[in-house]
């Protein structure tokens, strides 16, 4: 019977970057960029779904054993 456990090759191991860690300012910038992206995505969804389509989705959800 063959051994099915995957062996980790030392060349595949994840290693920490040797560079300097990001400063607090750059982390705040990345966080702010992420928040802007999420807000833009929410706005795009709201523009795409009209009130009628939201009602349709609510009405068409399966409940119980239908």
N, C-alpha and C positions, 0 to 999 in steps of 0.2 A: 504494500500500500504506500502510495507516495505522500510526502509531506506537503501539505497545501498552505502552510503558513508562509506569508511573504517575508522574506528577509530584507532588511534595510541595508542598502548599499551605502557605505560611508560617504561616497561622492554625492548622494542624494539628500544628505542631512541638511536641514535648514540652519543656517548660521546667521548670527546677528551681524548687522552691518558694522564695519570698522569706522564709519563716519561719525560725526558728532550728532547727538540727538537734536531734534528740532527745538528751536527756541519757543518760548511761550507765545511770542508774537506771531510766528509762522503757524503755530497750531491754531491760534485764534482765527487767523486768516482762512485756514482750511475749513475750520468749523463754520465760519460765516459763509464761505462759498457753498458748503453743503446745505446750509439753511436756505440760501437763495435758490439753489437747485430744487429743493423740496417745495418751496413756495411756488416756483414756476411750474412744477409738475402739477400741484394742486390746482393752480389757475387754469392750466391746459385741460385738466379733467373737467373742471366746472364749465369751461367754454364748450367742451365737446358734448357733454350730457345736458340736454335741455330738461326742463321740469317734466315734460311728458315722458321722456325716456327713463328718467329716474322712477316715475310712477309705474311705467311698464315693467321695469326690473323688479320693483317691489311686488307688483301684482302677479308676476310670473314665477316667483319663487315657489318651489315645491314644499308643501307642508304635510307632515304625517306620511301616509302611505299613498298619496295621490299618484 
